[in-house]
Amino acid sequence: MTSTYQQLAGQEEGAEPITLAKLLTSEPLEDVEQLASAVLMQVQAFSRSVFVTWDGAVSTADYAVMQQGLVVHLKQEDPEGTALPAEGAEEALEKWQAGHKKADVTVRIEDTDAADDAAFQIVDALLEFIEANPAKSKEWKAQADAKLASQEDA
């Protein structure tokens, strides 16, 4: 998001990079959400994994793109480290936290966790989720289709 913003803004080479925190404090939240959505739509077409790197990706449209598989929310210990907009920060944080609850799996990652430990926690949580939510069988689909057809006939 930030590199796309820098490019759109025509920032010169060698200039100080724009961080997400600077982006959120210098632009209206609606504009940041629009940029995030545009970037998400572009990368999802070329990747089997979509990584959304900001806390505000909680809209229905964001989940529609991400829900092509499983959505994992990596929860930080300290929400104070979250980049928030200059105006309406508390409301935005509350909205984002409510949106994070829509994820299929939430994994708490500590700042001190090594990358391989964090990856293990994520894989372990995904395996537990998959085991608890097995794919629907063809028989189940046939029964559901028959039930739906009988309701339409009635």
C-alpha positions in Angstrom: 0.0 0.0 0.0 2.7 2.5 1.0 4.8 1.9 -2.1 1.7 2.3 -4.3 0.8 5.5 -2.5 4.3 6.8 -3.0 4.2 6.0 -6.7 0.8 7.6 -7.1 1.9 10.7 -5.2 4.9 11.0 -7.5 7.4 10.9 -4.7 11.0 11.3 -5.8 13.6 8.6 -5.5 15.6 8.8 -2.4 12.8 10.6 -0.5 11.9 9.3 3.0 9.6 6.3 2.7 6.0 6.7 3.7 5.0 4.4 6.5 1.5 3.1 7.1 1.3 5.3 10.2 2.1 8.4 8.2 -0.3 7.4 5.5 -3.1 7.0 8.0 -2.4 10.4 9.7 -2.0 12.4 6.5 -4.9 11.0 4.4 -8.6 10.5 5.1 -9.5 7.0 6.2 -11.9 6.5 3.3 -9.0 7.2 0.9 -6.7 4.7 2.7 -9.5 2.1 2.6 -10.0 2.7 -1.1 -6.3 2.4 -1.8 -6.1 -0.8 0.3 -9.1 -2.3 -1.6 -7.5 -1.5 -5.0 -4.2 -3.1 -4.0 -5.9 -6.1 -2.6 -7.9 -6.6 -5.8 -4.7 -6.4 -7.9 -2.6 -8.8 -5.9 -5.3 -11.5 -5.3 -5.5 -12.3 -9.0 -1.8 -13.2 -9.1 -1.3 -15.0 -5.9 -2.7 -18.1 -4.1 -2.1 -16.3 -0.8 -3.3 -12.8 -0.1 -1.7 -10.9 2.7 -3.4 -7.8 4.0 -0.9 -5.9 6.0 -3.1 -3.3 7.7 -5.6 -3.6 10.5 -8.4 -1.8 8.6 -9.1 -4.6 6.1 -12.3 -5.7 7.7 -15.0 -4.6 5.2 -17.4 -7.1 3.6 -15.6 -6.4 0.2 -12.2 -7.3 1.8 -13.5 -10.5 3.2 -15.1 -11.4 -0.1 -11.7 -11.4 -1.7 -9.9 -13.1 1.2 -12.6 -15.7 1.7 -11.3 -17.7 -1.3 -9.6 -19.8 1.4 -9.2 -19.4 5.1 -8.8 -16.0 6.8 -6.2 -15.9 9.6 -6.0 -12.9 11.9 -2.6 -12.5 13.5 -3.3 -10.7 16.8 -0.8 -8.5 18.3 -0.4 -8.3 22.1 -0.3 -4.5 22.1 -2.9 -2.6 20.1 -1.0 0.6 20.8 1.4 -0.4 18.1 -1.4 -0.2 15.5 -1.3 2.6 13.0 -4.5 4.6 13.4 -6.0 7.5 11.5 -5.6 11.0 12.8 -9.3 11.6 13.2 -11.7 9.0 14.6 -9.0 6.7 15.9 -11.0 5.1 18.7 -14.0 4.4 16.4 -11.7 3.0 13.7 -10.0 0.7 16.2 -13.4 -0.6 17.5 -14.6 -1.2 14.0 -11.4 -3.0 13.0 -11.4 -5.2 16.2 -15.1 -6.2 15.5 -14.1 -7.0 11.9 -11.1 -9.1 13.0 -13.6 -11.4 14.8 -14.9 -12.5 11.3 -11.6 -14.3 10.6 -11.8 -18.1 10.5 -8.8 -18.4 12.8 -7.1 -16.0 15.2 -3.6 -16.6 16.3 -1.9 -14.5 19.0 1.7 -13.7 17.9 4.0 -12.2 20.5 6.8 -9.7 19.5 9.3 -12.2 21.0 8.1 -15.2 18.9 10.7 -16.4 16.4 9.4 -16.6 12.8 9.4 -20.4 12.7 7.5 -20.6 16.0 4.9 -18.1 14.7 4.5 -20.1 11.5 4.1 -23.3 13.5 1.3 -21.7 15.6 -0.5 -20.6 12.4 -0.2 -24.0 10.8 -1.3 -25.7 14.0 -4.4 -23.4 14.3 -5.3 -23.9 10.7 -5.1 -27.7 11.0 -7.3 -27.6 14.1 -9.8 -25.4 12.2 -9.9 -27.7 9.2 -10.3 -30.8 11.3 -13.2 -29.2 13.2 -14.8 -28.0 9.9 -14.4 -30.8 7.3 -15.4 -30.3 3.7 -19.0 -31.1 2.9 -19.4 -34.4 1.1 -21.1 -34.9 -2.3 -23.8 -36.8 -0.4 -24.4 -33.7 1.8 -24.7 -31.5 -1.3 -27.1 -33.9 -3.0 -29.3 -33.9 0.0 -29.2 -30.1 0.4 -30.0 -29.7 -3.3 -33.0 -32.1 -3.1 -34.3 -30.3 0.0 -34.0 -27.0 -1.8 -35.7 -28.3 -4.9 -38.6 -29.7 -2.7 -39.0 -26.3 -1.1 -39.1 -24.6 -4.5 -41.8 -27.0 -5.7 -44.0 -26.4 -2.6 
